[in-house]
């Protein structure tokens, strides 16, 4: 079994590139384990920068103006970045739901 050293949850198979699923979860307190086939949350498929952007966006209460100030970039740059993340999430959701490719 491979272990992930970076601390970031892997989302793609290192061998073939297919989407990974969660097979087992465990509680560190009581040691209960749950096993099955669970899909990863769509947000887990975003890269670290995209996840950080979403966290900052929520922290800024969805204000693009505040995001531009926090990131030190222009409003249109933030808008474009948000549009890219939205498009990526839509594609991932369509793929998961089987409505797109």
C-alpha positions in Angstrom: 0.0 0.0 0.0 1.3 3.5 -0.9 1.4 6.2 1.7 0.9 9.9 0.9 3.9 11.8 2.3 2.9 15.4 1.4 -0.1 15.4 3.7 -2.5 16.3 0.8 -5.2 13.8 0.1 -4.5 12.0 -3.2 -7.3 12.2 -5.7 -5.9 10.3 -8.7 -4.3 6.9 -9.0 -0.5 7.2 -9.3 -0.5 4.3 -11.6 -3.3 5.0 -14.2 -4.6 8.4 -13.3 -8.2 7.3 -12.5 -10.1 9.0 -9.8 -9.6 7.5 -6.4 -12.3 6.6 -3.9 -12.1 6.3 -0.1 -12.2 2.7 1.1 -11.7 3.0 4.8 -12.0 5.7 7.4 -11.1 5.4 11.1 -11.8 7.4 14.3 -8.6 8.2 16.1 -10.4 8.5 19.4 -12.4 5.3 19.6 -10.8 3.3 16.8 -14.1 2.7 15.0 -13.5 1.9 11.3 -15.9 2.4 8.4 -15.2 0.5 5.2 -16.9 0.8 1.8 -16.6 2.7 -1.4 -17.0 6.5 -0.9 -16.5 9.2 -3.5 -14.2 12.0 -2.5 -15.9 15.4 -2.2 -15.7 17.5 -5.3 -13.7 20.2 -3.6 -11.0 17.6 -2.8 -10.3 17.5 -6.5 -9.2 21.1 -6.6 -5.5 21.7 -6.3 -4.1 23.4 -3.2 -4.1 26.9 -4.7 -7.7 26.5 -5.8 -8.8 25.2 -2.4 -6.9 28.2 -0.7 -8.7 30.6 -3.1 -12.1 29.1 -2.1 -11.3 29.3 1.6 -10.3 33.0 1.2 -13.3 33.7 -0.9 -15.7 32.3 1.8 -13.7 34.2 4.5 -14.2 37.4 2.5 -18.0 36.7 2.5 -17.9 36.2 -1.3 -16.7 39.8 -1.9 -14.6 39.9 -5.1 -13.5 43.4 -4.1 -12.2 42.1 -0.8 -10.5 39.2 -2.5 -8.7 41.6 -4.9 -7.5 43.5 -1.9 -6.4 40.4 0.0 -4.6 38.9 -3.0 -3.1 42.2 -4.2 -4.6 41.7 -7.7 -7.2 43.5 -9.8 -10.9 42.8 -9.6 -11.0 41.3 -13.1 -8.1 38.9 -12.2 -10.1 37.7 -9.2 -13.3 37.4 -11.3 -11.4 35.3 -13.9 -9.9 33.1 -11.2 -13.3 32.5 -9.7 -14.8 31.7 -13.2 -12.0 29.1 -13.7 -12.7 27.4 -10.4 -16.4 27.4 -11.0 -15.9 25.8 -14.5 -13.6 23.2 -13.0 -16.2 22.4 -10.3 -19.0 22.2 -12.9 -16.9 19.8 -15.0 -16.1 17.6 -12.0 -19.8 17.5 -10.9 -20.9 16.6 -14.5 -18.3 13.9 -14.6 -19.4 12.5 -11.2 -23.1 12.6 -12.2 -22.4 11.1 -15.6 -23.9 14.1 -17.5 -20.7 15.2 -19.1 -17.3 14.0 -20.1 
